Amino acid sequence: MAGRSTAVETKFRVDAVYKLLSEAWSRQQIIQFAADEWGVTERHTDNYIARARDLLMADADMQRPAWLAEALQRLRNYEQQAAKRGQIQTAVNSVAMQAKLIGIEV
C-alpha cells in the first residue's frame, strides 16, 4: 500500500483530474486512470475530483463583461495571426465575430 501523498503530489493529481474533466472524461474513467497511474482508491480519487471541480467552478465564475473582454482579446489575437499569415478571410471572420459580440451587426 502506498503512503500518504505529499502536497505536491496531491496538487499534481488534482491538476491532472482537472484536465481530464475538461476533456469530458467520466468519473469512472478518472477512477480507473487514477488506480492505474497512481494506485489510489476510489475514495481518494473522488476527493481529487471534488477539488478539481471546485477549481473548474472558480474558473467559470466570471461575470459577462469579463468573459466578453477575454473573448474579444482572443478574437483580436486570431485576427492578427491570420493577417500575418495572409489568411484574410479568417481575419475578416474574426472581425465580424468581434462586432457580433459587441452588438454591431455586420
Rosetta constraint file for C-alpha pairs under 8 A:
AtomPair CA 2 CA 39 HARMONIC 7.42 0.50
AtomPair CA 5 CA 9 HARMONIC 5.75 0.50
AtomPair CA 5 CA 10 HARMONIC 6.19 0.50
AtomPair CA 6 CA 10 HARMONIC 6.13 0.50
AtomPair CA 7 CA 11 HARMONIC 6.13 0.50
AtomPair CA 8 CA 12 HARMONIC 6.15 0.50
AtomPair CA 9 CA 13 HARMONIC 6.11 0.50
AtomPair CA 10 CA 14 HARMONIC 6.09 0.50
AtomPair CA 10 CA 48 HARMONIC 7.83 0.50
AtomPair CA 11 CA 15 HARMONIC 6.05 0.50
AtomPair CA 12 CA 16 HARMONIC 6.10 0.50
AtomPair CA 13 CA 17 HARMONIC 6.12 0.50
AtomPair CA 13 CA 48 HARMONIC 6.87 0.50
AtomPair CA 14 CA 18 HARMONIC 6.06 0.50
AtomPair CA 14 CA 48 HARMONIC 5.10 0.50
AtomPair CA 14 CA 49 HARMONIC 7.01 0.50
AtomPair CA 14 CA 51 HARMONIC 6.51 0.50
AtomPair CA 14 CA 52 HARMONIC 5.45 0.50
AtomPair CA 15 CA 19 HARMONIC 6.34 0.50
AtomPair CA 15 CA 52 HARMONIC 6.76 0.50
AtomPair CA 16 CA 20 HARMONIC 6.33 0.50
AtomPair CA 17 CA 21 HARMONIC 6.08 0.50
AtomPair CA 17 CA 30 HARMONIC 7.10 0.50
AtomPair CA 17 CA 48 HARMONIC 6.76 0.50
AtomPair CA 17 CA 49 HARMONIC 6.24 0.50
AtomPair CA 17 CA 52 HARMONIC 6.18 0.50
AtomPair CA 18 CA 22 HARMONIC 6.16 0.50
AtomPair CA 18 CA 49 HARMONIC 7.46 0.50
AtomPair CA 18 CA 52 HARMONIC 4.76 0.50
AtomPair CA 18 CA 53 HARMONIC 6.99 0.50
AtomPair CA 18 CA 55 HARMONIC 7.49 0.50
AtomPair CA 18 CA 56 HARMONIC 7.16 0.50
AtomPair CA 19 CA 23 HARMONIC 6.28 0.50
AtomPair CA 20 CA 24 HARMONIC 6.48 0.50
AtomPair CA 20 CA 25 HARMONIC 5.45 0.50
AtomPair CA 20 CA 30 HARMONIC 7.23 0.50
AtomPair CA 21 CA 25 HARMONIC 5.31 0.50
AtomPair CA 21 CA 26 HARMONIC 7.34 0.50
AtomPair CA 21 CA 52 HARMONIC 7.94 0.50
AtomPair CA 21 CA 53 HARMONIC 7.97 0.50
AtomPair CA 25 CA 29 HARMONIC 6.07 0.50
AtomPair CA 25 CA 30 HARMONIC 6.54 0.50
AtomPair CA 26 CA 30 HARMONIC 6.29 0.50
AtomPair CA 27 CA 31 HARMONIC 6.12 0.50
AtomPair CA 27 CA 49 HARMONIC 7.91 0.50
AtomPair CA 28 CA 32 HARMONIC 6.19 0.50
AtomPair CA 29 CA 33 HARMONIC 6.11 0.50
AtomPair CA 30 CA 34 HARMONIC 6.01 0.50
AtomPair CA 30 CA 45 HARMONIC 7.60 0.50
AtomPair CA 31 CA 35 HARMONIC 6.15 0.50
AtomPair CA 31 CA 41 HARMONIC 7.85 0.50
AtomPair CA 31 CA 42 HARMONIC 5.92 0.50
AtomPair CA 31 CA 45 HARMONIC 5.92 0.50
AtomPair CA 31 CA 46 HARMONIC 7.74 0.50
AtomPair CA 32 CA 36 HARMONIC 6.13 0.50
AtomPair CA 33 CA 37 HARMONIC 5.87 0.50
AtomPair CA 33 CA 38 HARMONIC 7.99 0.50
AtomPair CA 34 CA 38 HARMONIC 5.28 0.50
AtomPair CA 34 CA 39 HARMONIC 6.41 0.50
AtomPair CA 34 CA 40 HARMONIC 6.06 0.50
AtomPair CA 34 CA 41 HARMONIC 7.87 0.50
AtomPair CA 34 CA 45 HARMONIC 6.56 0.50
AtomPair CA 35 CA 39 HARMONIC 4.33 0.50
AtomPair CA 35 CA 40 HARMONIC 5.00 0.50
AtomPair CA 35 CA 41 HARMONIC 6.40 0.50
AtomPair CA 35 CA 42 HARMONIC 7.72 0.50
AtomPair CA 40 CA 44 HARMONIC 6.20 0.50
AtomPair CA 40 CA 45 HARMONIC 6.75 0.50
AtomPair CA 41 CA 45 HARMONIC 6.23 0.50
AtomPair CA 42 CA 46 HARMONIC 6.07 0.50
AtomPair CA 43 CA 47 HARMONIC 6.46 0.50
AtomPair CA 44 CA 48 HARMONIC 6.43 0.50
AtomPair CA 45 CA 49 HARMONIC 6.10 0.50
AtomPair CA 46 CA 50 HARMONIC 6.08 0.50
AtomPair CA 47 CA 51 HARMONIC 6.26 0.50
AtomPair CA 48 CA 52 HARMONIC 6.06 0.50
AtomPair CA 49 CA 53 HARMONIC 6.04 0.50
AtomPair CA 50 CA 54 HARMONIC 6.29 0.50
AtomPair CA 51 CA 55 HARMONIC 6.48 0.50
AtomPair CA 52 CA 56 HARMONIC 6.28 0.50
AtomPair CA 53 CA 57 HARMONIC 6.10 0.50
AtomPair CA 54 CA 58 HARMONIC 6.22 0.50
AtomPair CA 55 CA 59 HARMONIC 6.18 0.50
AtomPair CA 56 CA 60 HARMONIC 6.16 0.50
AtomPair CA 57 CA 61 HARMONIC 6.00 0.50
AtomPair CA 62 CA 66 HARMONIC 6.29 0.50
AtomPair CA 62 CA 67 HARMONIC 6.50 0.50
AtomPair CA 63 CA 67 HARMONIC 6.41 0.50
AtomPair CA 64 CA 68 HARMONIC 5.98 0.50
AtomPair CA 65 CA 69 HARMONIC 6.07 0.50
AtomPair CA 66 CA 70 HARMONIC 6.28 0.50
AtomPair CA 67 CA 71 HARMONIC 6.11 0.50
AtomPair CA 68 CA 72 HARMONIC 6.03 0.50
AtomPair CA 68 CA 101 HARMONIC 7.43 0.50
AtomPair CA 69 CA 73 HARMONIC 6.18 0.50
AtomPair CA 70 CA 74 HARMONIC 6.27 0.50
AtomPair CA 71 CA 75 HARMONIC 6.23 0.50
AtomPair CA 72 CA 76 HARMONIC 6.14 0.50
AtomPair CA 72 CA 98 HARMONIC 5.99 0.50
AtomPair CA 72 CA 101 HARMONIC 7.73 0.50
AtomPair CA 73 CA 77 HARMONIC 6.20 0.50
AtomPair CA 74 CA 78 HARMONIC 6.22 0.50
AtomPair CA 75 CA 79 HARMONIC 6.06 0.50
AtomPair CA 75 CA 94 HARMONIC 5.69 0.50
AtomPair CA 75 CA 95 HARMONIC 7.53 0.50
AtomPair CA 75 CA 97 HARMONIC 7.65 0.50
AtomPair CA 75 CA 98 HARMONIC 6.62 0.50
AtomPair CA 76 CA 80 HARMONIC 6.19 0.50
AtomPair CA 76 CA 94 HARMONIC 7.15 0.50
AtomPair CA 76 CA 95 HARMONIC 7.58 0.50
AtomPair CA 76 CA 98 HARMONIC 7.84 0.50
AtomPair CA 77 CA 81 HARMONIC 6.18 0.50
AtomPair CA 78 CA 82 HARMONIC 5.99 0.50
AtomPair CA 78 CA 91 HARMONIC 7.07 0.50
AtomPair CA 78 CA 94 HARMONIC 6.78 0.50
AtomPair CA 79 CA 83 HARMONIC 6.11 0.50
AtomPair CA 79 CA 90 HARMONIC 7.00 0.50
AtomPair CA 79 CA 91 HARMONIC 4.30 0.50
AtomPair CA 79 CA 92 HARMONIC 7.38 0.50
AtomPair CA 79 CA 94 HARMONIC 5.47 0.50
AtomPair CA 79 CA 95 HARMONIC 6.88 0.50
AtomPair CA 80 CA 84 HARMONIC 6.22 0.50
AtomPair CA 80 CA 91 HARMONIC 7.06 0.50
AtomPair CA 81 CA 85 HARMONIC 6.37 0.50
AtomPair CA 81 CA 91 HARMONIC 7.98 0.50
AtomPair CA 82 CA 86 HARMONIC 6.18 0.50
AtomPair CA 82 CA 87 HARMONIC 4.83 0.50
AtomPair CA 82 CA 88 HARMONIC 6.56 0.50
AtomPair CA 82 CA 90 HARMONIC 6.00 0.50
AtomPair CA 82 CA 91 HARMONIC 5.27 0.50
AtomPair CA 83 CA 87 HARMONIC 5.62 0.50
AtomPair CA 83 CA 88 HARMONIC 5.78 0.50
AtomPair CA 83 CA 90 HARMONIC 7.97 0.50
AtomPair CA 83 CA 91 HARMONIC 5.78 0.50
AtomPair CA 87 CA 91 HARMONIC 6.40 0.50
AtomPair CA 88 CA 92 HARMONIC 6.08 0.50
AtomPair CA 89 CA 93 HARMONIC 6.04 0.50
AtomPair CA 90 CA 94 HARMONIC 6.18 0.50
AtomPair CA 91 CA 95 HARMONIC 6.38 0.50
AtomPair CA 92 CA 96 HARMONIC 6.21 0.50
AtomPair CA 93 CA 97 HARMONIC 6.16 0.50
AtomPair CA 94 CA 98 HARMONIC 6.19 0.50
AtomPair CA 95 CA 99 HARMONIC 6.23 0.50
AtomPair CA 96 CA 100 HARMONIC 6.17 0.50
AtomPair CA 96 CA 106 HARMONIC 6.39 0.50
AtomPair CA 97 CA 101 HARMONIC 6.15 0.50
AtomPair CA 98 CA 102 HARMONIC 6.46 0.50
AtomPair CA 99 CA 103 HARMONIC 6.16 0.50
AtomPair CA 99 CA 104 HARMONIC 4.88 0.50
AtomPair CA 99 CA 105 HARMONIC 6.58 0.50
AtomPair CA 99 CA 106 HARMONIC 6.95 0.50
AtomPair CA 100 CA 104 HARMONIC 5.36 0.50
AtomPair CA 100 CA 105 HARMONIC 5.86 0.50
AtomPair CA 100 CA 106 HARMONIC 7.34 0.50
